[in-house]
Amino acid sequence: MKNSTVLHPDRIPGYDGGPLTHQASLLDEPLFWLGHLYSCIHSEETEELLFGADYDAAGEFQRRLWERAEWPTFTVPLAADHRLHVVYRTFADDTGTDYLLHHPDWDQAELLARDDGHFMGPGLSWSELEAAAGNALPGGSTTDAHARLLLLLPAFGDHAIPDDAVDSLATALRARTSVEEPQTLAAALLENQGAPGPAHWTTATHGFPVNDGEYSFRNPVKHFALSADRLARVATALAP
């Protein structure tokens, strides 16, 4: 990091790959979102709701995106100089999207979720997702809450979502995509959620949120989980 005010890093400590390139303009492309949300699809009916008549166009858009030499990167600022980075990993044989949390004082970023053929997550509860999307802090790829919500959605998984969650997601879909039935699609996306599905969130003995996701770095019973001190600092950074 060059200094603590840089929210668009040329590199992310502890994360290999790149070059990282900041592609905020992609967030204004309706076709981008169709591919981005694809891992949240669990049925042919939901796939039809998402893609509709844009199936071929969305596929071609994603093909070109994954063939880039650079790695499209997006940043969502959080309180106290934390930030979430969403990185499109365009390795020819290992494409995927990584969700990382970092602070300038940390030696390395924490990988919260990985959206690829070996998905890891969830990394965010609904309350954490909603808080990150709606904080309106400047300096990232966008201050738009709808774009942030959709950008972070594949990293989320939570059995306990509030009654207004469908409306919130539908509003984001309506604002950022051209899907014909955003309300119906939002309900379907929140029913099954990302690739690993919903998880139950509880408060650990030490007082920070953890989940029971089978493939989650925030599930302390898993051998690959973050250590207790790292789980605690992640929870502090993401606290609503």
C-alpha beads as a LAMMPS data file, in Angstrom:
LAMMPS data file: protein, C-alpha beads

240 atoms
239 bonds

1 atom types
1 bond types

-500.0 500.0 xlo xhi
-500.0 500.0 ylo yhi
-500.0 500.0 zlo zhi

Masses

1 110.0

Atoms # bond

1 1 1 0.000 0.000 0.000
2 1 1 1.278 3.461 -0.781
3 1 1 -0.541 5.059 2.157
4 1 1 -3.650 4.629 4.267
5 1 1 -5.780 6.868 2.056
6 1 1 -5.392 4.762 -1.082
7 1 1 -8.570 2.756 -1.576
8 1 1 -7.584 1.436 -5.009
9 1 1 -4.397 -0.587 -4.403
10 1 1 -1.980 -1.724 -7.083
11 1 1 -1.537 -4.785 -4.922
12 1 1 -3.268 -6.324 -1.927
13 1 1 -0.869 -7.541 0.799
14 1 1 -0.787 -11.321 1.011
15 1 1 -2.692 -11.727 -2.257
16 1 1 -0.764 -12.869 -5.307
17 1 1 -1.789 -12.192 -8.865
18 1 1 -2.766 -9.402 -11.130
19 1 1 -2.191 -6.856 -12.428
20 1 1 -5.103 -5.397 -10.476
21 1 1 -6.993 -2.835 -12.542
22 1 1 -9.868 -0.766 -11.236
23 1 1 -12.832 -1.155 -13.548
24 1 1 -15.640 0.878 -11.987
25 1 1 -17.175 1.396 -15.427
26 1 1 -18.143 -2.296 -15.506
27 1 1 -20.635 -1.621 -12.731
28 1 1 -22.682 0.434 -15.189
29 1 1 -22.998 -2.497 -17.614
30 1 1 -26.261 -4.442 -17.070
31 1 1 -24.703 -7.523 -18.713
32 1 1 -21.887 -7.535 -16.143
33 1 1 -24.342 -8.208 -13.326
34 1 1 -25.909 -11.215 -15.026
35 1 1 -22.621 -13.085 -15.041
36 1 1 -21.628 -11.801 -11.620
37 1 1 -24.763 -13.223 -10.011
38 1 1 -24.675 -16.535 -11.853
39 1 1 -23.332 -18.523 -8.884
40 1 1 -26.470 -17.558 -6.944
41 1 1 -28.613 -19.502 -9.442
42 1 1 -29.836 -22.931 -8.303
43 1 1 -32.566 -23.784 -10.827
44 1 1 -33.455 -23.439 -14.496
45 1 1 -36.375 -21.205 -13.551
46 1 1 -34.117 -18.764 -11.708
47 1 1 -31.615 -18.863 -14.562
48 1 1 -34.379 -17.826 -16.956
49 1 1 -35.417 -15.009 -14.623
50 1 1 -31.838 -13.724 -14.512
51 1 1 -30.828 -13.990 -18.157
52 1 1 -34.082 -13.841 -20.092
53 1 1 -33.369 -12.856 -23.687
54 1 1 -29.833 -11.710 -22.759
55 1 1 -28.392 -15.206 -22.231
56 1 1 -26.098 -15.210 -25.270
57 1 1 -25.061 -11.583 -24.862
58 1 1 -24.256 -12.102 -21.172
59 1 1 -22.214 -15.192 -21.988
60 1 1 -20.171 -13.320 -24.571
61 1 1 -19.663 -10.403 -22.172
62 1 1 -18.354 -12.749 -19.471
63 1 1 -16.106 -14.601 -21.920
64 1 1 -14.391 -11.353 -22.865
65 1 1 -14.128 -10.365 -19.200
66 1 1 -12.388 -13.607 -18.224
67 1 1 -9.997 -13.379 -21.163
68 1 1 -8.510 -10.077 -19.984
69 1 1 -4.858 -10.067 -18.988
70 1 1 -5.616 -7.639 -16.161
71 1 1 -7.676 -8.524 -13.106
72 1 1 -10.741 -6.249 -12.744
73 1 1 -10.900 -5.059 -9.146
74 1 1 -13.566 -3.204 -7.170
75 1 1 -13.335 -1.611 -3.731
76 1 1 -15.981 -0.953 -1.076
77 1 1 -14.742 1.283 1.775
78 1 1 -15.759 0.444 5.329
79 1 1 -15.484 2.341 8.612
80 1 1 -12.115 3.050 10.235
81 1 1 -10.185 2.719 6.955
82 1 1 -11.089 -0.928 6.340
83 1 1 -12.037 -1.899 2.817
84 1 1 -13.520 -4.825 0.944
85 1 1 -11.914 -5.757 -2.365
86 1 1 -13.633 -7.812 -5.048
87 1 1 -11.094 -9.217 -7.511
88 1 1 -11.849 -10.990 -10.767
89 1 1 -9.075 -13.571 -11.001
90 1 1 -8.504 -14.099 -14.730
91 1 1 -5.952 -16.925 -14.649
92 1 1 -6.615 -18.972 -17.794
93 1 1 -7.092 -22.232 -15.869
94 1 1 -8.294 -20.830 -12.557
95 1 1 -10.848 -18.081 -13.091
96 1 1 -12.949 -16.874 -10.192
97 1 1 -13.883 -13.958 -7.968
98 1 1 -12.172 -13.357 -4.632
99 1 1 -13.622 -11.297 -1.782
100 1 1 -10.962 -9.858 0.509
101 1 1 -10.973 -7.632 3.582
102 1 1 -8.010 -5.414 4.434
103 1 1 -6.781 -2.585 6.622
104 1 1 -3.497 -0.693 6.099
105 1 1 -2.231 -1.854 9.504
106 1 1 -2.674 -5.545 8.640
107 1 1 0.213 -7.566 7.238
108 1 1 -2.139 -9.307 4.835
109 1 1 -5.702 -9.215 3.612
110 1 1 -8.211 -11.783 4.829
111 1 1 -9.897 -13.904 2.168
112 1 1 -13.589 -13.999 3.109
113 1 1 -15.042 -15.876 0.145
114 1 1 -14.062 -17.350 -3.195
115 1 1 -16.572 -17.641 -6.030
116 1 1 -15.349 -20.310 -8.437
117 1 1 -15.475 -24.070 -8.976
118 1 1 -14.178 -24.578 -5.438
119 1 1 -16.369 -21.987 -3.730
120 1 1 -15.478 -20.942 -0.185
121 1 1 -17.943 -19.013 1.934
122 1 1 -20.191 -17.448 2.974
123 1 1 -18.117 -14.557 4.179
124 1 1 -20.863 -12.057 5.016
125 1 1 -24.112 -12.111 6.968
126 1 1 -27.064 -10.128 5.662
127 1 1 -26.562 -7.348 8.231
128 1 1 -22.882 -7.039 7.272
129 1 1 -23.732 -7.023 3.572
130 1 1 -26.413 -4.391 4.027
131 1 1 -24.151 -2.185 6.162
132 1 1 -21.283 -2.327 3.654
133 1 1 -23.611 -1.605 0.763
134 1 1 -25.327 1.327 2.404
135 1 1 -22.565 3.181 4.234
136 1 1 -22.095 5.716 1.362
137 1 1 -18.402 6.174 2.235
138 1 1 -16.484 7.759 -0.646
139 1 1 -13.227 6.607 -2.207
140 1 1 -14.205 3.202 -3.537
141 1 1 -15.419 2.004 -6.910
142 1 1 -18.906 3.412 -6.326
143 1 1 -20.988 4.989 -3.574
144 1 1 -24.163 3.521 -5.069
145 1 1 -25.785 1.189 -2.546
146 1 1 -27.509 -0.875 -5.251
147 1 1 -24.245 -1.637 -7.066
148 1 1 -22.493 -2.466 -3.802
149 1 1 -25.282 -4.820 -2.738
150 1 1 -25.112 -6.772 -5.994
151 1 1 -21.312 -6.730 -6.016
152 1 1 -21.071 -8.359 -2.572
153 1 1 -24.106 -10.637 -2.854
154 1 1 -22.268 -13.827 -3.967
155 1 1 -20.152 -13.682 -0.779
156 1 1 -23.221 -13.608 1.472
157 1 1 -25.134 -16.462 3.092
158 1 1 -27.593 -16.151 5.951
159 1 1 -30.659 -18.109 7.047
160 1 1 -31.960 -15.145 9.059
161 1 1 -32.766 -12.426 6.562
162 1 1 -35.259 -9.660 7.408
163 1 1 -38.676 -9.326 5.827
164 1 1 -37.585 -6.384 3.681
165 1 1 -34.535 -8.127 2.187
166 1 1 -36.393 -9.164 -0.969
167 1 1 -37.542 -5.594 -1.556
168 1 1 -33.994 -4.285 -1.043
169 1 1 -32.526 -6.747 -3.524
170 1 1 -35.344 -6.202 -6.023
171 1 1 -34.715 -2.458 -5.916
172 1 1 -31.022 -3.046 -6.626
173 1 1 -31.823 -5.377 -9.523
174 1 1 -34.281 -2.870 -10.942
175 1 1 -31.692 -0.092 -10.715
176 1 1 -28.724 -1.967 -12.159
177 1 1 -30.060 -4.644 -14.506
178 1 1 -32.690 -5.086 -17.189
179 1 1 -34.313 -8.200 -15.720
180 1 1 -38.043 -8.295 -16.358
181 1 1 -39.199 -9.572 -12.960
182 1 1 -36.821 -8.175 -10.311
183 1 1 -39.112 -8.952 -7.371
184 1 1 -39.511 -12.612 -8.357
185 1 1 -35.807 -12.952 -9.109
186 1 1 -34.847 -11.351 -5.787
187 1 1 -36.990 -13.844 -3.878
188 1 1 -35.394 -16.747 -5.756
189 1 1 -31.856 -15.471 -5.189
190 1 1 -32.443 -15.083 -1.458
191 1 1 -34.067 -18.479 -1.107
192 1 1 -30.921 -20.428 -2.009
193 1 1 -28.308 -17.657 -1.998
194 1 1 -24.693 -18.190 -3.140
195 1 1 -23.015 -21.411 -4.166
196 1 1 -22.806 -22.934 -0.621
197 1 1 -26.309 -21.791 0.341
198 1 1 -27.426 -20.082 3.557
199 1 1 -25.594 -20.437 6.863
200 1 1 -26.618 -19.915 10.480
201 1 1 -24.822 -17.052 12.203
202 1 1 -24.222 -17.089 15.970
203 1 1 -22.038 -15.200 18.438
204 1 1 -18.889 -17.075 19.433
205 1 1 -17.662 -17.430 23.003
206 1 1 -15.341 -14.473 22.496
207 1 1 -18.215 -12.281 21.349
208 1 1 -17.858 -12.102 17.570
209 1 1 -20.128 -13.500 14.815
210 1 1 -19.318 -16.863 13.231
211 1 1 -21.295 -19.201 10.994
212 1 1 -21.761 -22.910 10.420
213 1 1 -21.081 -22.901 6.675
214 1 1 -19.456 -26.108 5.461
215 1 1 -16.939 -24.153 3.394
216 1 1 -16.691 -20.915 5.380
217 1 1 -13.485 -19.344 6.652
218 1 1 -15.676 -17.897 9.408
219 1 1 -16.729 -21.318 10.721
220 1 1 -14.320 -21.856 13.644
221 1 1 -14.734 -25.637 13.742
222 1 1 -13.192 -26.045 10.280
223 1 1 -9.472 -26.718 9.948
224 1 1 -9.186 -23.979 7.308
225 1 1 -10.994 -21.350 9.412
226 1 1 -9.375 -18.069 10.369
227 1 1 -7.834 -18.062 13.823
228 1 1 -9.833 -16.549 16.699
229 1 1 -7.942 -13.249 16.645
230 1 1 -8.403 -12.922 12.885
231 1 1 -12.086 -13.822 13.147
232 1 1 -12.439 -11.096 15.760
233 1 1 -10.813 -8.398 13.634
234 1 1 -12.889 -9.400 10.607
235 1 1 -16.067 -9.130 12.668
236 1 1 -15.008 -5.722 14.007
237 1 1 -14.307 -4.420 10.505
238 1 1 -17.651 -5.640 9.182
239 1 1 -19.789 -4.713 12.171
240 1 1 -23.035 -3.006 11.067

Bonds

1 1 1 2
2 1 2 3
3 1 3 4
4 1 4 5
5 1 5 6
6 1 6 7
7 1 7 8
8 1 8 9
9 1 9 10
10 1 10 11
11 1 11 12
12 1 12 13
13 1 13 14
14 1 14 15
15 1 15 16
16 1 16 17
17 1 17 18
18 1 18 19
19 1 19 20
20 1 20 21
21 1 21 22
22 1 22 23
23 1 23 24
24 1 24 25
25 1 25 26
26 1 26 27
27 1 27 28
28 1 28 29
29 1 29 30
30 1 30 31
31 1 31 32
32 1 32 33
33 1 33 34
34 1 34 35
35 1 35 36
36 1 36 37
37 1 37 38
38 1 38 39
39 1 39 40
40 1 40 41
41 1 41 42
42 1 42 43
43 1 43 44
44 1 44 45
45 1 45 46
46 1 46 47
47 1 47 48
48 1 48 49
49 1 49 50
50 1 50 51
51 1 51 52
52 1 52 53
53 1 53 54
54 1 54 55
55 1 55 56
56 1 56 57
57 1 57 58
58 1 58 59
59 1 59 60
60 1 60 61
61 1 61 62
62 1 62 63
63 1 63 64
64 1 64 65
65 1 65 66
66 1 66 67
67 1 67 68
68 1 68 69
69 1 69 70
70 1 70 71
71 1 71 72
72 1 72 73
73 1 73 74
74 1 74 75
75 1 75 76
76 1 76 77
77 1 77 78
78 1 78 79
79 1 79 80
80 1 80 81
81 1 81 82
82 1 82 83
83 1 83 84
84 1 84 85
85 1 85 86
86 1 86 87
87 1 87 88
88 1 88 89
89 1 89 90
90 1 90 91
91 1 91 92
92 1 92 93
93 1 93 94
94 1 94 95
95 1 95 96
96 1 96 97
97 1 97 98
98 1 98 99
99 1 99 100
100 1 100 101
101 1 101 102
102 1 102 103
103 1 103 104
104 1 104 105
105 1 105 106
106 1 106 107
107 1 107 108
108 1 108 109
109 1 109 110
110 1 110 111
111 1 111 112
112 1 112 113
113 1 113 114
114 1 114 115
115 1 115 116
116 1 116 117
117 1 117 118
118 1 118 119
119 1 119 120
120 1 120 121
121 1 121 122
122 1 122 123
123 1 123 124
124 1 124 125
125 1 125 126
126 1 126 127
127 1 127 128
128 1 128 129
129 1 129 130
130 1 130 131
131 1 131 132
132 1 132 133
133 1 133 134
134 1 134 135
135 1 135 136
136 1 136 137
137 1 137 138
138 1 138 139
139 1 139 140
140 1 140 141
141 1 141 142
142 1 142 143
143 1 143 144
144 1 144 145
145 1 145 146
146 1 146 147
147 1 147 148
148 1 148 149
149 1 149 150
150 1 150 151
151 1 151 152
152 1 152 153
153 1 153 154
154 1 154 155
155 1 155 156
156 1 156 157
157 1 157 158
158 1 158 159
159 1 159 160
160 1 160 161
161 1 161 162
162 1 162 163
163 1 163 164
164 1 164 165
165 1 165 166
166 1 166 167
167 1 167 168
168 1 168 169
169 1 169 170
170 1 170 171
171 1 171 172
172 1 172 173
173 1 173 174
174 1 174 175
175 1 175 176
176 1 176 177
177 1 177 178
178 1 178 179
179 1 179 180
180 1 180 181
181 1 181 182
182 1 182 183
183 1 183 184
184 1 184 185
185 1 185 186
186 1 186 187
187 1 187 188
188 1 188 189
189 1 189 190
190 1 190 191
191 1 191 192
192 1 192 193
193 1 193 194
194 1 194 195
195 1 195 196
196 1 196 197
197 1 197 198
198 1 198 199
199 1 199 200
200 1 200 201
201 1 201 202
202 1 202 203
203 1 203 204
204 1 204 205
205 1 205 206
206 1 206 207
207 1 207 208
208 1 208 209
209 1 209 210
210 1 210 211
211 1 211 212
212 1 212 213
213 1 213 214
214 1 214 215
215 1 215 216
216 1 216 217
217 1 217 218
218 1 218 219
219 1 219 220
220 1 220 221
221 1 221 222
222 1 222 223
223 1 223 224
224 1 224 225
225 1 225 226
226 1 226 227
227 1 227 228
228 1 228 229
229 1 229 230
230 1 230 231
231 1 231 232
232 1 232 233
233 1 233 234
234 1 234 235
235 1 235 236
236 1 236 237
237 1 237 238
238 1 238 239
239 1 239 240
